[in-house]
Amino acid sequence: LRGIHFFLQLTQRIKWIPGNISRAIPPLGLMGVITVMISLFFVKGITDNGSSLDHVRDLRAGATWLKENSQEDALVMAQQPQGIYLYSNRHTVDFPSVAEFDTAEQFEQFALLQGVDYILIGPEMIWRFDGKLEYDSFTTNEILPVIEELVQKNTVEMVFESEKDLVIVYRINP
């Protein structure tokens, strides 16, 4: 706005514009620019009713369920553990790296040593213009097969699923 105002003040130096009119050009021009900008923001606000959650993972999906259905001292294993902690108000740990487990039994031992009560599986945290949520390759290739094996052994059980949000919460059976 200062740049526009400066440019409009330069118009005062044009000799063929009468003095009274040239003094009114900067404030009137600035008011015009501000009016146009406010109008554009107003129209944009009315026409853009889309939510950013249509393009990225919603961390609240499983975290809200955990907050409402788990003990206050529950420990949750999840990707983006900081965000899950904030939304669920539950202690969190990240998934182990591929180097820390080769088998479902090693994954189970890791979770038990940590004291994990719940495992939250969610889609990749990435902005997608098409809005299509997907699991990342680590979740797809490493975590989900291990979880499926633990479900078959009755070590974990699914307690929440949101197909829309691509979120699943498993509870580790005592």
N, C-alpha and C positions, 0 to 999 in steps of 0.2 A: 504494500500500500504506500509506503514511503517513496518507492521508486515511481509509482504512478503519479503521486502527488508532485514529485520533483519534475517529472515530464510535463505535467499540466502547468506548473509554474513557468516552464520555459515558453509556454504559449503567450505569456504576458509580454514577452519581448518582441512579438511580431508587431510591426509598426502599423499595419492596416486595420488591426482590431482596436476599436475605441477603448480608452482607458478604463471606464467603468465596467465594461463587459469583460475586458481581459483580467480584471481583479476577481471577477466572479467565476471564471472558468475553473481554476483549481478546486475550490470547495464543491462546486456543482458536479464537476467530473468525478471527483472522489466519491461523492454521494451516489452518483450513478453506478460506479463500479461496485460499491458496497451493496447497493440494491440488487444488482444483477447477481452477485455472489450469494447473497442471502436467498434470493429466489431459486437459484440452482440447488443450494443445499436443501431447501424446503422440498422442492420437486424430487430430488434424489432420495430424500428420506421417505417420501410417500411411495415412490415406485420401487424402492429396493427393500422388499419385505423378506428377503431371504435371510436365513440364519447361517452363521459361519459353521455351525455344527452340521450343516448339510455337506460339508467338505472335509471334515476332520473328525477324528475319534472324540467321543464324549467320555471323559474320564469319570463322570458321575454315574454312568450306567451300572457298573458293578459295585462301585464304591458306595453308592446310596444303599444298595441291598446289604452290603456288609455292615454299614453303620446301623441299619435298622434290625439286623438279624444275627449279629455275632456279638460275642462277649467283648466288653471294653478292653480287655487285655489280650485279645486275639492278635496273632501275628499272621500277616498276609504276605505271600510271595507273589510278586508281580513285576512286569516291566513298568517303567516310569513309576517306581515306588514312591517318589516324592509327591507326585500328583495324587496317587491313590491314598497316601497318608493324609494329605490335606482334605480330600473329599470324604474319606471314610472315618477319619479320626481313629485309625487303628495303626499299630506299629507295622512296618513293612520291611521287607528285604527284597533284593533283586534276585532274579533267577541266577543259578550258577552258570559259569561259562562252560563251553563245550569241553574244555580241558579238565573240568572238575567232575565230570561224569561221562561214562561210556554206556552204562546200562540203566535200566529202570530201577534196579536195586540200589545202585550208587546214588541216583537222583533221590530216591526215597530216604536213604541214609542221610544225605545232605539236608533234606527238609526236616527230618526228625532231629538231627543234631542242632539245627537252628531253632527248633521248637515251633515250626510252621503249623498253623491250624487250617489256613485256607490258601488256595492257589487261584489267582485270578488270571484268566487268559483274555487278552484283548487285541484288537487290531493294531496295526502299525500306526505310530503317531506321525502322520505325514499329511500335508495339505493335498487334496485331490480335487481337481476341477470337476471331474465327473461324479464325485461324491461316493464312489464305490469303495467301501472299506475292505481291506485285505489284511491277513496276517503277514508279518515279515517272514523271511526265509528261516530264521532261527526258530521261530514259533512253529512254523509249518513242518520243518524237517527234523527238529530236535525235540521240542517240548511236547507237541501234540502226540507223537507216537509213544513217548514215555508215559504221558498221562493216560493214554488209551490202555497201555499195558497195565498200569496201576489200577485202572477201573476194572479191568478183567480180573485182577487179583483181589478185588474188593478192598484195596488199600485206600483208595479215594472214591468219593461219590459226588456226582454233580448235584449241586443244591440250587443253582440259579443259572438261567440262560436267557439271553436277549438276542434273538436272531437278527433283529433290526440293527442292533449296535455291535453285533459279532462278539459279544462278551459272554464268557462262561466262568462261573465260580465253582470250584471243587472244595469239598471239605475233606481233610485227612481224617480217616477213621482211627479212633484210638485203639 
